[in-house]
Amino acid sequence: MYSPLFNEKEKAVIRWGELVSKNEARYHKKTFETLSKYFDATEIVELTTVAAVPGLVEPVNGSV
């Protein structure tokens, strides 16, 4: 991401959210390492959960 509107920490969160929502985060160790510079393990779990929940809930909502 090459936007001047976000700092490096914000860019790391956005990138992580994109990867989690596409179920590709496990393949991007560099992104995880960058995220780890700014957040501890508990915070990364929280960020991952926030990014993953919409993808988990949508199939259920779509079938109702």
N, C-alpha and C positions, 0 to 999 in steps of 0.2 A: 504494500500500500504506500503510495507516494503522495499522500495529502499533507499539506502544511497545517491542516486544521486540527490534527491529532498529534499528541506527543507519543513517544515510543511506547510508553506503558499502555496507553489507550489503543494503539495499533496492535500491540500484542494481544490484548483482550479481544479485539474485533477479529483478528486472524484466528485465534483459538475458537471463538464462537462459530466462525464459518466452518472450521474443520470438524468440530464436534457435531454440528448440525448435518454435515455430509457424511458422518461416520468415518472420517479419515484422520482424525487426530493421532491415532496410534502410529501412523506412518511418518509423522513430522516431529522428530526428536529436537530439531533445531528450534522449532516454534515453542515446544515445551521448555527448553532450556532458557529461551528468551523470557517466557512467562515466569519462570522460576526466579528470575532476577528481581521481579517486582512483587511476587506473591509467595506465601508459604503453602505447604501441602493442603492445609484445610481450606484456604482461600481458593486454591485451584479446583478442589473438589466442588466447592460452591459455584464457581464460575461454570464448571463442566455441567453441573446439574441444571443450572439456569438455561444453558444453551441446549441441553438434551431434552428437557421436559416437553417443549412444543412438538418435537418429532415423535415422542412417545404417546402423546395425547391425541394428536390429529387422526391417526387411523381409527381410534375408538370413536371419536366424534363423527367421523365420516361414515361409520357403519350404523349409527343410531338413526 
